């Protein structure tokens, strides 16, 4: 780094062409996923009572299934080819059965 440049929280990345580009922060997305997963695991497994652990695990599954259903609902409104639409129908059927909505 040149002596006259100020220190930045992120290094400025220079592209192949030599011009500065935006810093890459995509690794924060990956880290967030890892942190959420680890936090959920600690929250689920922390109690000594197995019934509490089971209830917490089922709570996480219930939320995950609800979020998946929202995503599938969004996908229904997008243009899909016949094979993808059939796959989506199958996935929604599986989710409904898994949740016990059937």
NORNOR-V559723 format. One record per backbone hydrogen bond with DSSP energy under -1.0 kcal/mol. CO is the residue of the C=O (numbers start at 1). NH is the residue of the N-H. If there is no record, write none. Layout:
co: (CO/CO)
nh: (NH/NH)
//
This chain:
co: (2/13/15/19/25/26/26/27/28/29/30/31/32/33/34/35/36/37/38/39/40/41/42/49/50/51/52/53/54/55/56/57/58/59/60/61/62/63/64/65/66/67/68/69/70/71/72/74/75/81/82/83/84/85/86/87/88/89/90/91/92/93/94/95/96)
nh: (5/21/18/15/28/29/30/31/32/33/34/35/36/37/38/39/40/41/42/43/44/45/46/53/54/55/56/57/58/59/60/61/62/63/64/65/66/67/68/69/70/71/72/73/74/75/76/77/78/85/86/87/88/89/90/91/92/93/94/95/96/97/98/99/101)
//
